[in-house]
């Protein structure tokens, strides 16, 4: 594994067409929106989930690319593996807890074996303690470029679940349902890669390359009826000349401008309705910008 010696930031653009990019369980699974502005929101947790899923598909769960936060996972089982691997002592009731030194070794073992732990970090302070990890790769909530208006679409299923329902409908056998969609939305997410934290978790150049690959390809393996058509559109990566960085992140983000391609005020319905402008003149000489998608 090659040590990471540069700080990075990135701007990531993706869109959704006739789908729900991130449902809100507190609002009947409606697409998430800012209630004051109606801009669409996709959480960082949602995007990280898709990265995890892609890595699990590509690496097939093999070490050192195992995934800690998996669907229906029992996290303490991974902790027990870590304590067993480092030979941690047991308490009198047979359960491992771990001394300070053992917890640190268990934390290092988790970082070495689980991609998402050394990438995004994790709080692993359970009874079988593996400590806490602050991950070098972080993302902000994605926000839509323009306000979005979620729509509720009624759908019909030509079947019923039980005989009782069939009898009540006298054999008509129809079930009404609903889907919540956004007709179209282009979303922008911004993120950070800390070389300093990468040194603490073992996040490497190879891990970084896999992370970029996941951002570019993850929607191709995440299709679902509820999500409609989602696609990664652009990925701009800023590479600093040093570990600590050479420019403020927000200044670099400002060099990527997304605006409407025409002066018409109608609703957007395609990626072609937007124009991506890169202000190269605002980039310092010590920061290299690469358009990876």
Protein Blocks (a to p, Z undefined) as FASTA:
>chain_A
ZZdfbdcddddddddehiafbacfknoopacddfklopacddfklmmmmmmmmmmmmnno
pafkbcfbdghiafklmmmmmmmmnopacdfkopafbpfklmmmmmmmmmmmmmklmmno
pafbbfbdgbjaddfbdcdddddfbdcdddddddddfbdfbfklmmmnnonopadddddd
dfbacddddddddfklmmmnopafklmmmmmmmmmmmmmmmgcfklopaddfbdcddddf
bfnopadfklmmmmpccddfbfbfbdcfbfklpccdddfklpcfkbccddfZZ
